[in-house]
Amino acid sequence: MPRPTLTVVISAGQSRNPEKRQLEQGVAEGAAMLENVGVLQVPHLYDLPPHSETYRQLRLIPTDLVVVSWLFARAAHWVLDRNGVRGQVGDTELRYGEEDEELSEPEPSGDDDGAVPRVLDGLQLPSRRIFSLDFRASTQVADFLAEIERIRSLVEADQAAGSASSDNHAVTPTPPADAESSRAPLTFDLLARMANPTNDTYVGSPANQADQEFTLFGETSKVVIDEHPGRRWYPVIDYSRCTNCMECIDFCLFGVYGIDGQETIKVEQADNCRKGCPACSRVCPENAIIFPQHKTPAIAGAPVTHDGLKIDLSKLFGAPETDEDPIAVAARERDEQLLLAGRQAVGMTVGIRERIQQKKQDGQQGGHADQLDDLLDQLDSLDL
């Protein structure tokens, strides 16, 4: 077939539920009959490693994507991003549960109120859009096909209107003149933590991908990639929320996190993560860490109303119904995993609570101190 206008990716669920398989197949076959639509059926996106054939092909697709999976839309978007399949968030009308708004992102950062920049501010993303749909949004194939048709019409209208109209819907961020301004400031505190991280696993390297010709569909409108990955458990980072504060790399003692060549936090050793442990998500001040398979929606990537200050952390992060707060729960979960790994428990010695509470207090004061004063205070704190 000619190169499609839109590519629909159908991600299989992990279970063997026949009703789920029937819904997946129905959407795949129906979408493949739509004009100018290519369909790619793949295994569960979360379980696949970055070097898999699925992700190799997905990275080559130049068109806008509709990704239909059994994940919250926010989780699906950042799972793809973690594996090098990047793009702008596409607006959808078929949503699941509390997803009554598109992947809700924090208010624009770097404004007059002193907000800390988000990592996303400094990322140069391709202009193509990724529209994420959750299979749990409907049991009817027709609902998904109607939404795919709506998106295809939107994409084709943008293309017909020319680049000016397209840019209004999918803007590629302009690289800042100063690269350092595109991410959180590199303060003395951050430099000290980079030099002496609490977990000795602080080295990362940027991904290096080569451009290749896109020849996936050929003469057919539907392609199935047959891979059989095992189930995995690891965090993904929502860079629209992440401020690069490095709390996660301080807290995790299993070597999961690292940094790339731009000193930006990343999930470096995903399979080092302890199965079932979401502790780092509980301590993230911005709810930027997602475990897509966790039973608590907020940890699994459900949209949240988040101003960073007035949030009820116990309800957001699914803490047990006790007086224990999420940070204490996270410390206990981490200790349990350390003991299971034959290591010594550390409790709250990392000092995560003090840093999070201080950041909340700073935000509630409505601004930040002068940058020079901040740096001097941090230098004093290093006791040099």
PEDADA-V996096 format. One record per run of one state. SS is the DSSP state (a for helix, b for strand, c for the rest). FROM is the first residue (numbers start at 1). TO is the last residue. If there is no record, write none. Layout:
SS|FROM|TO  SS|FROM|TO
This chain:
c|1|5  b|6|11  c|12|17  a|18|32  c|33|36  b|37|42  c|43|52  a|53|60  c|61|63  b|64|69  c|70|72  a|73|82  c|83|87  b|88|89  c|90|118  a|119|122  c|123|128  b|129|134  a|135|137  c|138|140  a|141|161  c|162|162  a|163|169  c|170|178  a|179|182  c|183|187  a|188|195  c|196|221  b|222|224  c|225|235  b|236|237  c|238|246  a|247|251  c|252|256  b|257|259  c|260|264  b|265|267  c|268|269  a|270|272  c|273|278  a|279|283  c|284|288  b|289|290  c|291|296  a|297|300  c|301|312  a|313|316  c|317|325  a|326|340  c|341|351  a|352|364  c|365|370  a|371|381  c|382|384
